[in-house]
Amino acid sequence: MAGGGGNEQRPLAERLIDLITEDSLAIGDAYPSESKLCERFQVSRTAVRRALGQLEGSGLLETTHGKGRKVRGLPTSPEQP
């Protein structure tokens, strides 16, 4: 998939945060699997894992071994004057 690309120059972690809002996920909802995220964003599993780690570190997601990830917090929109 050479060329194209559109405006998806934002970091993957930001796009994964947006997914919570876009998919209307609530606290406690299951977060999409790594393989689904790889397909949706056309990125490697390594990139997905790195970005998911950032979301977990910021408290938006939690991982339960053998059960996947769940939404733990909702993103806040930065207030702009």
C-alpha positions in Angstrom: 0.0 0.0 0.0 2.4 2.6 -1.2 1.4 6.2 -1.7 -1.8 7.6 -0.3 -2.1 7.8 3.5 -4.5 10.7 4.1 -4.1 12.6 7.3 -3.2 9.7 9.6 0.1 11.2 10.6 -1.0 11.4 14.2 0.6 8.9 16.6 -1.1 5.5 16.8 -1.8 5.9 20.5 -3.9 9.0 19.8 -5.9 7.1 17.1 -6.4 4.3 19.6 -7.7 6.8 22.1 -10.1 8.2 19.5 -11.4 4.7 18.9 -12.9 4.7 22.4 -15.1 7.6 21.3 -15.7 6.6 17.7 -16.9 3.1 18.8 -18.9 4.6 21.7 -17.1 2.4 24.2 -17.8 2.8 27.9 -15.9 1.9 31.0 -15.9 -1.8 31.4 -16.4 -2.5 27.7 -14.0 -4.9 25.9 -11.4 -3.1 23.8 -10.7 -4.5 20.3 -8.0 -7.3 20.0 -4.5 -6.6 18.8 -5.2 -8.4 15.5 -8.4 -6.3 14.9 -6.4 -3.1 15.6 -3.6 -4.3 13.2 -6.2 -4.7 10.5 -8.1 -1.5 11.3 -5.1 0.8 11.3 -2.9 -1.2 8.9 0.1 -1.3 11.3 2.3 -4.0 12.8 1.5 -5.9 16.0 4.6 -4.4 17.6 3.3 -0.8 16.9 -0.1 -1.8 18.3 1.4 -3.3 21.5 3.6 -0.2 22.0 0.5 2.2 21.7 -1.6 -0.1 23.9 1.1 0.1 26.5 0.8 3.9 26.4 -2.9 3.7 26.9 -2.5 1.3 29.8 0.1 3.5 31.4 -2.3 6.5 31.2 -5.1 4.5 32.9 -7.4 4.3 29.9 -7.1 0.5 29.5 -6.5 -2.5 31.7 -5.4 -5.9 30.7 -6.6 -9.1 32.3 -4.4 -12.1 31.3 -6.3 -14.5 29.1 -9.3 -12.2 28.9 -8.0 -9.2 26.9 -8.3 -5.5 27.5 -11.1 -3.4 28.9 -11.8 0.3 28.9 -10.8 1.6 32.3 -11.2 5.3 31.7 -12.6 7.7 29.1 -10.5 10.3 27.3 -11.0 13.9 28.1 -11.1 16.5 25.4 -8.6 19.3 25.9 -10.4 22.5 26.5 -9.4 25.2 24.0 -10.3 28.8 24.5 
